[in-house]
């Protein structure tokens, strides 16, 4: 992780006349410095800093309340995190972070936040109430084509998901895909050509309804993936309603995010556009009985529009759950139930590679928990669609140890299709641009059994889903230890991401163990132990 040391406080982003002031110090040889982030769709030349001394550059931006990610762009080439700001994004992409509070002040997550010294956002804000079912969810993300070929193929594999123990399916986009600028043979599934239709290659409305009914019959929930802030560049709306879209200087429909020429970006200042999108979402939820929606790239969508969506969808289904692909604290106040939380993955990776220890992991958990609104639910993951397989990040055995932490932590755990059986063909979501399928022939039964045992253990013990968390001190650096407590039940969890270690006594009969020597009281490298405390 990027850590600033002895930085001049004036170099940190701070409130100034006109907005948030950014400052960058660099060598005199620099020709240009720009600021790119979620606030300007990551355009590398949209916000140029002014040179005020031979080595110092500044700019001031009016930013709305909420989380903002950013980088400096040097000489149009080098994209770097802010050297003065120690707060790095949890998305694994090395972005600097800041949050603008509702009074315009700038919040930067600092060290030492905890229950006794929470941040202002935790102290002043309560997250919106979420559906009870979501608090017990384990989310499984799948592409219909990659997982089962079509709706009927996914329905035929629901037994696999039931055996695994997951209870919530996140179904990636099923809309027709744009043709103009298409990459690969099929194109990007997030380049939607018709928000009202189903890609005929996946099936029809009856097939989707049969799938949803079968999911519900198993006691599972289903969440629909919605591409929120754009369409494909050849969507008919670009012709019938050109005023709904962003335009370049020549007046052409465009999407501001670099290297996404096949998208057309929405202009959310248009009230008719907002009404059309909200109405379309409501129709999907009502017609098919969907339990939730996941919003793609919601970090560059106005929060007030997310609030509007929540109000409308909750009127159709009061038990609906909304997932935001963002790390924005303010999305929890009136819009979304879950925001992304990838910092757990990054910290576990650092522990596994000897770059951090158990103390730093516990410190991160406290700082992230007590900087968000109270009771905010976070979607925790080791894999997600824009990341490689966790085996590639951790190594296979360390991945299994990290999974033991993920599946016994607070929040809502997320599994990417194939993660549970060590499928190795996934690279990131761009594999879906062609007719890519999960390689079921590479099924690792031991990995599947490990995931299944932990997920089912989570389901049986409310303390692992909803209990308070306390980290265990005095362990070797590579061992994560925590106690989950609820209604008198106290469960200890140990995961060893390093070498063989001796654990403290005081535990009852293990609920689940891998690499545990009861007689010696030792846990093998990459082993895990879940046991009640006596």
Secondary structure as UniProt FT lines:
FT   HELIX           9..11
FT   STRAND          14..16
FT   TURN            17..18
FT   STRAND          19..25
FT   TURN            28..29
FT   STRAND          33..37
FT   HELIX           38..40
FT   TURN            41..42
FT   TURN            44..45
FT   STRAND          50..51
FT   STRAND          56..61
FT   STRAND          66..74
FT   TURN            75..77
FT   STRAND          78..80
FT   TURN            83..84
FT   TURN            90..91
FT   STRAND          96..100
FT   TURN            102..103
FT   STRAND          106..107
FT   TURN            111..112
FT   TURN            115..116
FT   HELIX           120..124
FT   HELIX           132..135
FT   STRAND          138..142
FT   HELIX           144..148
FT   HELIX           151..156
FT   HELIX           158..164
FT   STRAND          168..171
FT   TURN            180..181
FT   TURN            184..186
FT   TURN            189..190
FT   TURN            195..196
FT   TURN            200..202
FT   HELIX           205..217
FT   TURN            218..219
FT   STRAND          221..227
FT   STRAND          230..232
FT   TURN            233..234
FT   HELIX           237..240
FT   HELIX           242..244
FT   TURN            249..250
FT   TURN            258..259
FT   TURN            261..262
FT   STRAND          263..266
FT   TURN            268..269
FT   HELIX           271..288
FT   STRAND          292..296
FT   HELIX           298..300
FT   HELIX           303..316
FT   TURN            318..319
FT   STRAND          321..324
FT   TURN            329..330
FT   HELIX           331..334
FT   STRAND          338..341
FT   HELIX           343..352
FT   TURN            353..354
FT   HELIX           358..369
FT   TURN            370..371
FT   STRAND          377..381
FT   TURN            385..386
FT   HELIX           390..394
FT   HELIX           396..406
FT   TURN            407..408
FT   STRAND          412..416
FT   TURN            417..418
FT   HELIX           419..421
FT   HELIX           429..433
FT   HELIX           440..442
FT   HELIX           445..460
FT   HELIX           462..466
FT   STRAND          468..471
FT   TURN            477..478
FT   STRAND          479..486
FT   TURN            487..488
FT   STRAND          489..496
FT   STRAND          501..502
FT   STRAND          507..517
FT   TURN            518..521
FT   STRAND          522..533
//
